[in-house]
Amino acid sequence: MSFSEKLLAVKEAAMQEAQPMFKEVEAIAEANTLKVLDAMRECQVSEAHFNTSAGYAYDDIGRSKIEELFAKVFGAERALVRTQFVSGTHALATVLFGILRPGDKLVSLTGAPYDTMQTVIGYANESKGSLKEFGVKYDELPMIDGKVDMAGIAGKITDDTKMVLIQRSRGYSMRNPLSIEDIEAICAEVHRVKADCVCFVDNCYGEFVDTREPVQAGADIMAGSLIKNAGGGIALTGGYICGKDELVELASYRLTSPGMGDELGASLANNRMLFQGFFMAPHVVAQAIKGAIFAAAVFAKLGYKTLPLPTDKRGDIIQAIQLDTPENLIAFCGGIQKYSPVDSFAAPEPWDMPGYADKIIMAAGTFVQGASIELSADGPLRAPYNVYMQGGLTFEHAVIGILGAAQAVKDLKNK
C-alpha cells in the first residue's frame, strides 16, 4: 500500500491513543450480543422462519418472528420490520403520515432535520406529497451549542402539538449525536409538558451503540434502516419501526392500507439474512465505531477538526471531519472509494441527489448499494466542507480505507 512513512507513524500513534476507547466499545458489543442471543433463544428462532412467502403472505411465520425479535431486543410493545421499506427515510415518513392528521403540529426538537426529512415535512424544502400539503403544521427548536434547548421545549409544545421529532444522529451538521441519557431527559420533559405528545426518535445510525435503545428510555416510537446498523451488513434492504402498540399499528396502515396493516407483506427474500444480520449487528456496529474513533484520532493528528473527538462518548457510528475545501472533500471520498471492495476503480463526483438541497458526493464501494453500515463517506458541497464517514464491516478494512482517505488528502496538499 502506498502510504507514506509519516502517515504510518500517525497510524501507530492513533492506535495507541484509541485502545482505552476500544475496550469500552467491545464491552458494549458483548452486552448487546448477549441481549440479542437471549432474545433469539426466548423467541425460539428456527430454520422454519427463514423461508420466503408470496402473494398476500397471511400468516408469514418468518415475518412475524423477526418482528417479535426486534420488539423484544429493543424493548418495544410492537415492531414492523419489512423489506418493503426502501430506506430509513421511508420508515420515518411512514410513522409521520401514519400518526399525524391535518391540523396536528410536528415539532423538531433537534433543529432542522436531515435533508431528506425536510422534503418529507415540506417546509424548508417544498415537495409534492409532503406533510405541509396535507395540512400538518411544523415548527422546530434550534439547538444551542450543539445541544437540545431543554429550557425551550415547554415554549414550543402547544395544544395542537401531536408529535415531537428527535433526530439521534447529527445529519449533515457538526453537532454531537444524542446519547441515550439525552433522549431520556428530552422525552421526560416533553411528557411533563404534554403527557400525550408522541416522542418519535429517528434512530438511524444509533442502534447498538449503547446498551439501551430510545423506546427503553421513554420514547414512544422510533424507526431506522436495515442497511444501516440493525441489518448487520447482511440485510439487502428494508427498515423497521418499533414502539407502542397503537402507534406502530397506525404506521402499518400507512405502509399497506387502512384495515390491512401488518397482516400482509410477502417475504420475497430469504429471511435468514434479516435474522443473521440482526444477530451480527452488535459486533458490526462495534467495528464501525472503532473505525470512527481511529479516523478521529488520525485526522486530529493531521490538524483537522473532528467531531466527535477520539475520547468522546459515541451516540452514533458517524465520524464528522471538517476538511475546509471542496477539493479535500472530493479527495477524501476518492480515497475511501479506492480502498473499497466494490467499484474501487470508480471516482466519486458531486451530483444532484434526489432529496438534497446541495450537490452531494458519496463514496460507497459497498456490497449493498447505499449501505452505510459498510465503510462509506459522503457530504454536501457546501462550506465548511465536512465529510461524514460511517460504517466498516471489519475494523481492518476501516483502518485501510481511512489511511487511503488521509493519503489522498495529503497528496492533494503536496501538489
BELPENOR-V209471 format. One record per residue. N is the residue number from 1. RES is the residue in one letter. SS is DSSP state (@ for helix, = for strand, . for the rest). OMEGA is omega in whole degrees, 0 to 359 (* if undefined). BURIAL is b if it has 9 or more other C-alpha atoms within 8 Angstrom, else e. Layout:
n=N res=RES ss=SS omega=OMEGA burial=BURIAL
n=N res=RES ss=SS omega=OMEGA burial=BURIAL
//
This chain:
n=1 res=M ss=. omega=186 burial=e
n=2 res=S ss=. omega=175 burial=e
n=3 res=F ss=. omega=183 burial=b
n=4 res=S ss=. omega=177 burial=e
n=5 res=E ss=@ omega=179 burial=e
n=6 res=K ss=@ omega=180 burial=e
n=7 res=L ss=@ omega=178 burial=b
n=8 res=L ss=@ omega=175 burial=b
n=9 res=A ss=@ omega=176 burial=e
n=10 res=V ss=@ omega=178 burial=b
n=11 res=K ss=@ omega=182 burial=b
n=12 res=E ss=@ omega=179 burial=e
n=13 res=A ss=@ omega=179 burial=e
n=14 res=A ss=@ omega=178 burial=b
n=15 res=M ss=@ omega=180 burial=b
n=16 res=Q ss=@ omega=181 burial=e
n=17 res=E ss=@ omega=188 burial=e
n=18 res=A ss=@ omega=188 burial=b
n=19 res=Q ss=@ omega=180 burial=e
n=20 res=P ss=@ omega=179 burial=e
n=21 res=M ss=@ omega=178 burial=b
n=22 res=F ss=@ omega=181 burial=b
n=23 res=K ss=@ omega=178 burial=e
n=24 res=E ss=@ omega=180 burial=e
n=25 res=V ss=@ omega=181 burial=b
n=26 res=E ss=@ omega=178 burial=b
n=27 res=A ss=@ omega=177 burial=e
n=28 res=I ss=@ omega=180 burial=b
n=29 res=A ss=@ omega=179 burial=b
n=30 res=E ss=@ omega=179 burial=b
n=31 res=A ss=@ omega=180 burial=b
n=32 res=N ss=@ omega=176 burial=b
n=33 res=T ss=@ omega=177 burial=b
n=34 res=L ss=@ omega=180 burial=e
n=35 res=K ss=@ omega=179 burial=b
n=36 res=V ss=@ omega=181 burial=b
n=37 res=L ss=@ omega=178 burial=b
n=38 res=D ss=@ omega=180 burial=e
n=39 res=A ss=@ omega=179 burial=b
n=40 res=M ss=@ omega=178 burial=b
n=41 res=R ss=@ omega=180 burial=e
n=42 res=E ss=@ omega=180 burial=e
n=43 res=C ss=@ omega=180 burial=b
n=44 res=Q ss=. omega=176 burial=e
n=45 res=V ss=. omega=180 burial=e
n=46 res=S ss=. omega=181 burial=e
n=47 res=E ss=@ omega=179 burial=e
n=48 res=A ss=@ omega=181 burial=e
n=49 res=H ss=@ omega=184 burial=b
n=50 res=F ss=@ omega=187 burial=b
n=51 res=N ss=. omega=176 burial=b
n=52 res=T ss=. omega=175 burial=b
n=53 res=S ss=. omega=183 burial=b
n=54 res=A ss=. omega=177 burial=e
n=55 res=G ss=. omega=179 burial=e
n=56 res=Y ss=. omega=178 burial=e
n=57 res=A ss=. omega=171 burial=b
n=58 res=Y ss=. omega=176 burial=e
n=59 res=D ss=. omega=175 burial=e
n=60 res=D ss=. omega=187 burial=b
n=61 res=I ss=@ omega=178 burial=e
n=62 res=G ss=@ omega=178 burial=b
n=63 res=R ss=@ omega=180 burial=b
n=64 res=S ss=@ omega=183 burial=b
n=65 res=K ss=@ omega=179 burial=b
n=66 res=I ss=@ omega=178 burial=b
n=67 res=E ss=@ omega=174 burial=b
n=68 res=E ss=@ omega=181 burial=b
n=69 res=L ss=@ omega=179 burial=b
n=70 res=F ss=@ omega=181 burial=b
n=71 res=A ss=@ omega=181 burial=b
n=72 res=K ss=@ omega=182 burial=b
n=73 res=V ss=@ omega=184 burial=b
n=74 res=F ss=@ omega=176 burial=b
n=75 res=G ss=. omega=182 burial=b
n=76 res=A ss=. omega=176 burial=b
n=77 res=E ss=. omega=186 burial=b
n=78 res=R ss== omega=179 burial=b
n=79 res=A ss== omega=175 burial=b
n=80 res=L ss== omega=183 burial=b
n=81 res=V ss== omega=189 burial=b
n=82 res=R ss== omega=172 burial=b
n=83 res=T ss=. omega=177 burial=b
n=84 res=Q ss=. omega=172 burial=e
n=85 res=F ss=. omega=184 burial=b
n=86 res=V ss=. omega=181 burial=b
n=87 res=S ss=. omega=174 burial=b
n=88 res=G ss=@ omega=178 burial=b
n=89 res=T ss=@ omega=178 burial=b
n=90 res=H ss=@ omega=178 burial=b
n=91 res=A ss=@ omega=179 burial=b
n=92 res=L ss=@ omega=180 burial=b
n=93 res=A ss=@ omega=178 burial=b
n=94 res=T ss=@ omega=176 burial=b
n=95 res=V ss=@ omega=183 burial=b
n=96 res=L ss=@ omega=182 burial=b
n=97 res=F ss=@ omega=179 burial=b
n=98 res=G ss=@ omega=187 burial=b
n=99 res=I ss=@ omega=186 burial=b
n=100 res=L ss=. omega=179 burial=b
n=101 res=R ss=. omega=178 burial=b
n=102 res=P ss=. omega=182 burial=e
n=103 res=G ss=. omega=175 burial=e
n=104 res=D ss=. omega=177 burial=b
n=105 res=K ss== omega=174 burial=b
n=106 res=L ss== omega=179 burial=b
n=107 res=V ss== omega=173 burial=b
n=108 res=S ss== omega=181 burial=b
n=109 res=L ss=. omega=181 burial=b
n=110 res=T ss=. omega=179 burial=b
n=111 res=G ss=. omega=181 burial=b
n=112 res=A ss=. omega=180 burial=e
n=113 res=P ss=. omega=176 burial=b
n=114 res=Y ss=. omega=189 burial=e
n=115 res=D ss=@ omega=183 burial=b
n=116 res=T ss=@ omega=176 burial=b
n=117 res=M ss=@ omega=178 burial=b
n=118 res=Q ss=@ omega=177 burial=b
n=119 res=T ss=@ omega=175 burial=b
n=120 res=V ss=@ omega=182 burial=b
n=121 res=I ss=@ omega=171 burial=b
n=122 res=G ss=. omega=180 burial=b
n=123 res=Y ss=. omega=178 burial=b
n=124 res=A ss=. omega=178 burial=e
n=125 res=N ss=. omega=182 burial=b
n=126 res=E ss=. omega=178 burial=b
n=127 res=S ss=. omega=181 burial=e
n=128 res=K ss=. omega=179 burial=e
n=129 res=G ss=. omega=184 burial=e
n=130 res=S ss=. omega=175 burial=b
n=131 res=L ss=. omega=180 burial=b
n=132 res=K ss=. omega=179 burial=b
n=133 res=E ss=. omega=180 burial=b
n=134 res=F ss=. omega=174 burial=b
n=135 res=G ss=. omega=175 burial=b
n=136 res=V ss=. omega=180 burial=b
n=137 res=K ss== omega=185 burial=b
n=138 res=Y ss== omega=173 burial=b
n=139 res=D ss== omega=177 burial=b
n=140 res=E ss== omega=180 burial=b
n=141 res=L ss=. omega=180 burial=b
n=142 res=P ss=. omega=176 burial=b
n=143 res=M ss=. omega=179 burial=b
n=144 res=I ss== omega=182 burial=e
n=145 res=D ss=. omega=177 burial=e
n=146 res=G ss=. omega=181 burial=e
n=147 res=K ss== omega=178 burial=b
n=148 res=V ss=. omega=179 burial=b
n=149 res=D ss=. omega=184 burial=b
n=150 res=M ss=@ omega=181 burial=e
n=151 res=A ss=@ omega=183 burial=e
n=152 res=G ss=@ omega=184 burial=e
n=153 res=I ss=@ omega=184 burial=b
n=154 res=A ss=@ omega=181 burial=b
n=155 res=G ss=@ omega=181 burial=e
n=156 res=K ss=@ omega=183 burial=b
n=157 res=I ss=. omega=181 burial=b
n=158 res=T ss=. omega=184 burial=e
n=159 res=D ss=. omega=183 burial=e
n=160 res=D ss=. omega=179 burial=e
n=161 res=T ss== omega=181 burial=b
n=162 res=K ss== omega=188 burial=b
n=163 res=M ss== omega=168 burial=b
n=164 res=V ss== omega=178 burial=b
n=165 res=L ss== omega=181 burial=b
n=166 res=I ss== omega=181 burial=b
n=167 res=Q ss== omega=184 burial=b
n=168 res=R ss=. omega=184 burial=b
n=169 res=S ss=. omega=187 burial=b
n=170 res=R ss=. omega=189 burial=b
n=171 res=G ss=. omega=177 burial=e
n=172 res=Y ss=. omega=178 burial=b
n=173 res=S ss=. omega=179 burial=e
n=174 res=M ss=. omega=174 burial=e
n=175 res=R ss=. omega=178 burial=b
n=176 res=N ss=. omega=172 burial=b
n=177 res=P ss=. omega=179 burial=b
n=178 res=L ss=. omega=173 burial=b
n=179 res=S ss=. omega=176 burial=b
n=180 res=I ss=@ omega=178 burial=b
n=181 res=E ss=@ omega=176 burial=e
n=182 res=D ss=@ omega=182 burial=e
n=183 res=I ss=@ omega=179 burial=b
n=184 res=E ss=@ omega=180 burial=b
n=185 res=A ss=@ omega=180 burial=e
n=186 res=I ss=@ omega=181 burial=b
n=187 res=C ss=@ omega=179 burial=b
n=188 res=A ss=@ omega=180 burial=b
n=189 res=E ss=@ omega=178 burial=b
n=190 res=V ss=@ omega=182 burial=b
n=191 res=H ss=@ omega=174 burial=b
n=192 res=R ss=@ omega=182 burial=e
n=193 res=V ss=@ omega=182 burial=e
n=194 res=K ss=. omega=190 burial=e
n=195 res=A ss=. omega=184 burial=e
n=196 res=D ss=. omega=178 burial=e
n=197 res=C ss=. omega=183 burial=b
n=198 res=V ss== omega=175 burial=b
n=199 res=C ss== omega=184 burial=b
n=200 res=F ss== omega=182 burial=b
n=201 res=V ss== omega=168 burial=b
n=202 res=D ss== omega=188 burial=b
n=203 res=N ss=. omega=181 burial=b
n=204 res=C ss=. omega=179 burial=b
n=205 res=Y ss=. omega=186 burial=b
n=206 res=G ss=. omega=185 burial=b
n=207 res=E ss=. omega=175 burial=b
n=208 res=F ss=. omega=173 burial=b
n=209 res=V ss=. omega=177 burial=b
n=210 res=D ss=. omega=181 burial=b
n=211 res=T ss=. omega=174 burial=e
n=212 res=R ss=. omega=176 burial=b
n=213 res=E ss=. omega=186 burial=b
n=214 res=P ss=@ omega=181 burial=b
n=215 res=V ss=@ omega=174 burial=b
n=216 res=Q ss=@ omega=182 burial=b
n=217 res=A ss=. omega=174 burial=b
n=218 res=G ss=. omega=178 burial=b
n=219 res=A ss=. omega=180 burial=b
n=220 res=D ss=. omega=182 burial=b
n=221 res=I ss== omega=178 burial=b
n=222 res=M ss== omega=180 burial=b
n=223 res=A ss== omega=180 burial=b
n=224 res=G ss== omega=185 burial=b
n=225 res=S ss== omega=176 burial=b
n=226 res=L ss=. omega=175 burial=b
n=227 res=I ss=. omega=165 burial=b
n=228 res=K ss=. omega=190 burial=b
n=229 res=N ss=@ omega=193 burial=b
n=230 res=A ss=@ omega=179 burial=b
n=231 res=G ss=@ omega=175 burial=b
n=232 res=G ss=. omega=180 burial=b
n=233 res=G ss=. omega=181 burial=b
n=234 res=I ss=. omega=179 burial=b
n=235 res=A ss=. omega=185 burial=b
n=236 res=L ss=. omega=179 burial=e
n=237 res=T ss=. omega=171 burial=b
n=238 res=G ss=. omega=179 burial=b
n=239 res=G ss== omega=180 burial=b
n=240 res=Y ss== omega=172 burial=b
n=241 res=I ss== omega=179 burial=b
n=242 res=C ss== omega=176 burial=b
n=243 res=G ss== omega=180 burial=b
n=244 res=K ss=. omega=186 burial=b
n=245 res=D ss=@ omega=186 burial=e
n=246 res=E ss=@ omega=180 burial=e
n=247 res=L ss=@ omega=177 burial=b
n=248 res=V ss=@ omega=177 burial=b
n=249 res=E ss=@ omega=178 burial=b
n=250 res=L ss=@ omega=179 burial=b
n=251 res=A ss=@ omega=181 burial=b
n=252 res=S ss=@ omega=179 burial=b
n=253 res=Y ss=@ omega=177 burial=b
n=254 res=R ss=@ omega=177 burial=b
n=255 res=L ss=@ omega=179 burial=e
n=256 res=T ss=. omega=177 burial=b
n=257 res=S ss=. omega=179 burial=b
n=258 res=P ss=. omega=180 burial=e
n=259 res=G ss=. omega=180 burial=e
n=260 res=M ss=. omega=174 burial=b
n=261 res=G ss=@ omega=188 burial=b
n=262 res=D ss=@ omega=179 burial=b
n=263 res=E ss=@ omega=182 burial=e
n=264 res=L ss=. omega=176 burial=b
n=265 res=G ss=. omega=185 burial=b
n=266 res=A ss=. omega=173 burial=b
n=267 res=S ss=. omega=184 burial=b
n=268 res=L ss=. omega=176 burial=e
n=269 res=A ss=. omega=181 burial=e
n=270 res=N ss=. omega=182 burial=b
n=271 res=N ss=. omega=180 burial=b
n=272 res=R ss=@ omega=182 burial=b
n=273 res=M ss=@ omega=177 burial=b
n=274 res=L ss=@ omega=179 burial=b
n=275 res=F ss=@ omega=183 burial=b
n=276 res=Q ss=@ omega=178 burial=b
n=277 res=G ss=@ omega=179 burial=b
n=278 res=F ss=@ omega=177 burial=b
n=279 res=F ss=@ omega=182 burial=b
n=280 res=M ss=@ omega=188 burial=b
n=281 res=A ss=@ omega=180 burial=b
n=282 res=P ss=@ omega=179 burial=b
n=283 res=H ss=@ omega=182 burial=b
n=284 res=V ss=@ omega=177 burial=b
n=285 res=V ss=@ omega=178 burial=b
n=286 res=A ss=@ omega=177 burial=b
n=287 res=Q ss=@ omega=180 burial=b
n=288 res=A ss=@ omega=181 burial=b
n=289 res=I ss=@ omega=177 burial=b
n=290 res=K ss=@ omega=176 burial=b
n=291 res=G ss=@ omega=179 burial=b
n=292 res=A ss=@ omega=178 burial=b
n=293 res=I ss=@ omega=179 burial=b
n=294 res=F ss=@ omega=179 burial=b
n=295 res=A ss=@ omega=179 burial=b
n=296 res=A ss=@ omega=181 burial=b
n=297 res=A ss=@ omega=181 burial=b
n=298 res=V ss=@ omega=186 burial=b
n=299 res=F ss=@ omega=172 burial=b
n=300 res=A ss=@ omega=179 burial=b
n=301 res=K ss=@ omega=177 burial=b
n=302 res=L ss=. omega=174 burial=e
n=303 res=G ss=. omega=182 burial=e
n=304 res=Y ss=. omega=176 burial=b
n=305 res=K ss== omega=179 burial=b
n=306 res=T ss== omega=177 burial=b
n=307 res=L ss== omega=359 burial=b
n=308 res=P ss=. omega=170 burial=b
n=309 res=L ss=. omega=182 burial=b
n=310 res=P ss=. omega=185 burial=b
n=311 res=T ss=. omega=183 burial=e
n=312 res=D ss=. omega=173 burial=e
n=313 res=K ss=. omega=184 burial=e
n=314 res=R ss=. omega=175 burial=b
n=315 res=G ss=. omega=176 burial=b
n=316 res=D ss=. omega=183 burial=b
n=317 res=I ss=. omega=188 burial=b
n=318 res=I ss=. omega=172 burial=b
n=319 res=Q ss== omega=178 burial=b
n=320 res=A ss== omega=179 burial=b
n=321 res=I ss== omega=178 burial=b
n=322 res=Q ss== omega=187 burial=b
n=323 res=L ss=. omega=168 burial=b
n=324 res=D ss=. omega=182 burial=b
n=325 res=T ss=. omega=177 burial=b
n=326 res=P ss=@ omega=180 burial=b
n=327 res=E ss=@ omega=178 burial=e
n=328 res=N ss=@ omega=180 burial=b
n=329 res=L ss=@ omega=180 burial=b
n=330 res=I ss=@ omega=179 burial=b
n=331 res=A ss=@ omega=179 burial=b
n=332 res=F ss=@ omega=180 burial=b
n=333 res=C ss=@ omega=177 burial=b
n=334 res=G ss=@ omega=178 burial=b
n=335 res=G ss=@ omega=177 burial=b
n=336 res=I ss=@ omega=181 burial=b
n=337 res=Q ss=@ omega=182 burial=b
n=338 res=K ss=@ omega=181 burial=b
n=339 res=Y ss=. omega=176 burial=b
n=340 res=S ss=. omega=180 burial=b
n=341 res=P ss=. omega=183 burial=e
n=342 res=V ss=. omega=178 burial=e
n=343 res=D ss=. omega=180 burial=e
n=344 res=S ss=. omega=181 burial=b
n=345 res=F ss=. omega=184 burial=e
n=346 res=A ss=. omega=177 burial=e
n=347 res=A ss=. omega=181 burial=e
n=348 res=P ss=. omega=177 burial=b
n=349 res=E ss=. omega=177 burial=e
n=350 res=P ss=. omega=178 burial=b
n=351 res=W ss== omega=181 burial=e
n=352 res=D ss=. omega=184 burial=e
n=353 res=M ss=. omega=180 burial=e
n=354 res=P ss=. omega=177 burial=e
n=355 res=G ss=. omega=182 burial=e
n=356 res=Y ss=. omega=182 burial=b
n=357 res=A ss=. omega=181 burial=e
n=358 res=D ss=. omega=171 burial=e
n=359 res=K ss=. omega=182 burial=b
n=360 res=I ss== omega=170 burial=b
n=361 res=I ss== omega=182 burial=b
n=362 res=M ss== omega=170 burial=b
n=363 res=A ss== omega=184 burial=b
n=364 res=A ss=. omega=175 burial=b
n=365 res=G ss=. omega=192 burial=b
n=366 res=T ss=. omega=177 burial=b
n=367 res=F ss=. omega=175 burial=e
n=368 res=V ss=. omega=186 burial=e
n=369 res=Q ss=. omega=177 burial=e
n=370 res=G ss=. omega=183 burial=e
n=371 res=A ss=. omega=184 burial=b
n=372 res=S ss=. omega=164 burial=b
n=373 res=I ss=. omega=170 burial=b
n=374 res=E ss=. omega=184 burial=b
n=375 res=L ss=. omega=183 burial=b
n=376 res=S ss== omega=180 burial=b
n=377 res=A ss== omega=180 burial=b
n=378 res=D ss== omega=178 burial=b
n=379 res=G ss== omega=178 burial=b
n=380 res=P ss== omega=177 burial=b
n=381 res=L ss=. omega=176 burial=b
n=382 res=R ss=. omega=180 burial=e
n=383 res=A ss=. omega=4 burial=e
n=384 res=P ss=. omega=173 burial=e
n=385 res=Y ss=. omega=176 burial=b
n=386 res=N ss== omega=171 burial=b
n=387 res=V ss== omega=180 burial=b
n=388 res=Y ss== omega=182 burial=b
n=389 res=M ss== omega=179 burial=b
n=390 res=Q ss== omega=172 burial=b
n=391 res=G ss=. omega=184 burial=b
n=392 res=G ss=. omega=181 burial=b
n=393 res=L ss=. omega=175 burial=b
n=394 res=T ss=. omega=178 burial=b
n=395 res=F ss=@ omega=181 burial=b
n=396 res=E ss=@ omega=178 burial=e
n=397 res=H ss=@ omega=179 burial=b
n=398 res=A ss=@ omega=180 burial=b
n=399 res=V ss=@ omega=182 burial=b
n=400 res=I ss=@ omega=180 burial=b
n=401 res=G ss=@ omega=179 burial=b
n=402 res=I ss=@ omega=176 burial=b
n=403 res=L ss=@ omega=177 burial=b
n=404 res=G ss=@ omega=178 burial=b
n=405 res=A ss=@ omega=179 burial=b
n=406 res=A ss=@ omega=180 burial=b
n=407 res=Q ss=@ omega=180 burial=b
n=408 res=A ss=@ omega=178 burial=b
n=409 res=V ss=@ omega=179 burial=b
n=410 res=K ss=@ omega=179 burial=e
n=411 res=D ss=@ omega=178 burial=e
n=412 res=L ss=@ omega=181 burial=b
n=413 res=K ss=@ omega=183 burial=e
n=414 res=N ss=@ omega=181 burial=e
n=415 res=K ss=. omega=* burial=e
//
